[in-house]
């Protein structure tokens, strides 16, 4: 009995030592990362850490071997709207996300559509388009924009809502994050595109997007939208574009300062912008990147996905 008791004590002690060692190692790995309660004081071009006891946020970024390695539980570090709500039945929950983004991005020469073009500095993803769609019996598929008056998407004041997985994500300007990052300058860096180029917001709106409503009439008979709580029928054939659908918009390089990917060269370096006007954020990327795609076609099908970037 004494032998068994001694063995149990020894085993328990080793377990405690092992667990304690692992925890200490984890804390040591993150303790050296720069962090601040004032987000405007952090140098986001270097390694950093964002944590929040209030919101549960844990996001770390380390620069290693020419890569920006972000690990996050994707919990927003700011106030959000109330979820679930009438237009969004989902609840925010912690995720496990990892991003490997090049520190020195390279332009590819092409503009390639990206479902998720980038990630904010706090670990929340940018995903401008939605999976909601109108499907017509004549074969047309119309992707519904996040910002429109036909279908309530349940967006909060950060132009964000929650996916069924619990992932909170931005469809437009992340208002609370911009306020927290504001250093007094016009340009606020809010995140990184997957190709490595920075994402900015201009408080003055000096960089205008280059999209307009198409003059082409829509086509499609017997079109309907369905989700578990709502069904809508719509006469789409021969109707005018009003911004409800992705395909309502077309790129016109003569209009604004930003290109088809909502980007521009600033001080010799290419950068993307989140904007108050359509397309709100980039729908394509001009640098080299790899994106993990969902199985099958992009959500919403192929038809009428909207203006395709040049070179794709």
BELWONOR-V31932 format. One record per residue. RES is the residue in three letters. SS is DSSP state (H for helix, E for strand, C for the rest). BURIAL is 1 if it has 9 or more other ideal C-beta (glycine too) atoms within 8 Angstrom, else 0. Layout:
RES;SS;BURIAL
RES;SS;BURIAL
//
This chain:
UNK;C;0
UNK;H;0
UNK;H;0
UNK;H;0
UNK;H;0
UNK;H;0
UNK;H;0
UNK;H;0
UNK;H;0
UNK;H;0
UNK;H;0
UNK;H;0
UNK;H;0
UNK;H;0
UNK;H;0
UNK;H;0
UNK;H;0
UNK;H;0
UNK;H;0
UNK;H;0
UNK;H;0
UNK;H;0
UNK;H;0
UNK;H;0
UNK;H;0
UNK;H;0
UNK;H;0
UNK;H;0
UNK;H;0
UNK;H;1
UNK;H;0
UNK;C;0
UNK;C;1
UNK;C;1
UNK;C;0
UNK;C;0
UNK;C;0
UNK;C;0
UNK;H;1
UNK;H;0
UNK;H;0
UNK;C;1
UNK;C;0
UNK;C;0
UNK;C;0
UNK;C;0
UNK;C;0
UNK;E;1
UNK;E;1
UNK;E;1
UNK;E;1
UNK;C;1
UNK;C;0
UNK;C;0
UNK;C;1
UNK;C;1
UNK;C;1
UNK;E;1
UNK;E;1
UNK;E;1
UNK;E;1
UNK;E;0
UNK;E;1
UNK;E;0
UNK;C;0
UNK;C;0
UNK;E;1
UNK;E;1
UNK;E;1
UNK;E;1
UNK;E;0
UNK;E;1
UNK;C;1
UNK;C;1
UNK;C;1
UNK;C;1
UNK;C;1
UNK;C;1
UNK;C;0
UNK;C;1
UNK;C;1
UNK;C;0
UNK;C;1
UNK;C;1
UNK;C;0
UNK;C;0
UNK;C;1
UNK;C;1
UNK;C;0
UNK;C;1
UNK;C;0
UNK;C;1
UNK;C;0
UNK;C;0
UNK;C;1
UNK;C;0
UNK;E;1
UNK;E;0
UNK;E;1
UNK;E;0
UNK;E;1
UNK;E;1
UNK;C;1
UNK;C;0
UNK;C;1
UNK;C;1
UNK;E;0
UNK;E;1
UNK;E;0
UNK;E;0
UNK;E;1
UNK;E;1
UNK;E;1
UNK;C;1
UNK;C;1
UNK;C;1
UNK;C;1
UNK;E;1
UNK;E;1
UNK;E;1
UNK;C;1
UNK;C;1
UNK;C;1
UNK;C;1
UNK;E;1
UNK;E;1
UNK;C;1
UNK;C;1
UNK;C;1
UNK;C;1
UNK;C;0
UNK;C;1
UNK;E;1
UNK;E;1
UNK;E;1
UNK;E;1
UNK;C;0
UNK;C;0
UNK;C;0
UNK;C;1
UNK;E;1
UNK;E;1
UNK;E;1
UNK;E;1
UNK;C;1
UNK;C;1
UNK;C;1
UNK;C;1
UNK;C;0
UNK;C;0
UNK;C;1
UNK;C;0
UNK;C;1
UNK;C;1
UNK;C;1
UNK;C;1
UNK;C;0
UNK;C;1
UNK;C;1
UNK;E;1
UNK;E;1
UNK;E;1
UNK;C;0
UNK;C;0
UNK;C;0
UNK;C;1
UNK;C;1
UNK;E;1
UNK;E;1
UNK;E;1
UNK;C;1
UNK;C;1
UNK;C;1
UNK;C;1
UNK;H;1
UNK;H;1
UNK;H;1
UNK;H;1
UNK;H;0
UNK;H;1
UNK;H;1
UNK;C;1
UNK;C;0
UNK;C;0
UNK;C;0
UNK;C;0
UNK;E;1
UNK;E;1
UNK;E;1
UNK;E;1
UNK;E;1
UNK;E;1
UNK;E;1
UNK;C;1
UNK;C;1
UNK;C;1
UNK;C;1
UNK;E;1
UNK;E;1
UNK;E;1
UNK;E;1
UNK;E;1
UNK;C;1
UNK;C;0
UNK;C;0
UNK;C;0
UNK;C;1
UNK;C;1
UNK;C;1
UNK;C;1
UNK;E;1
UNK;E;0
UNK;E;1
UNK;C;1
UNK;C;0
UNK;C;0
UNK;C;0
UNK;C;1
UNK;C;0
UNK;C;1
UNK;C;0
UNK;C;0
UNK;E;1
UNK;E;1
UNK;E;1
UNK;E;0
UNK;E;0
UNK;C;0
UNK;C;0
UNK;E;0
UNK;E;0
UNK;E;1
UNK;E;0
UNK;E;1
UNK;C;0
UNK;C;1
UNK;C;0
UNK;C;0
UNK;C;0
UNK;C;0
UNK;C;1
UNK;C;0
UNK;C;1
UNK;C;1
UNK;E;1
UNK;H;1
UNK;H;1
UNK;H;1
UNK;E;1
UNK;E;0
UNK;E;1
UNK;C;0
UNK;C;0
UNK;C;0
UNK;C;1
UNK;C;0
UNK;C;0
UNK;C;1
UNK;C;1
UNK;C;1
UNK;C;1
UNK;C;1
UNK;E;1
UNK;E;1
UNK;E;0
UNK;E;1
UNK;C;0
UNK;C;0
UNK;E;0
UNK;E;1
UNK;E;1
UNK;E;1
UNK;E;1
UNK;E;1
UNK;C;1
UNK;C;0
UNK;C;0
UNK;C;1
UNK;C;1
UNK;C;1
UNK;C;1
UNK;C;1
UNK;C;1
UNK;E;1
UNK;E;1
UNK;E;1
UNK;E;1
UNK;C;0
UNK;C;1
UNK;C;0
UNK;C;0
UNK;C;0
UNK;C;0
UNK;C;0
UNK;C;0
UNK;C;0
UNK;C;0
UNK;C;1
UNK;C;0
UNK;C;1
UNK;C;1
UNK;C;0
UNK;C;0
UNK;C;1
UNK;C;1
UNK;C;1
UNK;C;1
UNK;C;0
UNK;C;1
UNK;C;0
UNK;C;0
UNK;C;1
//
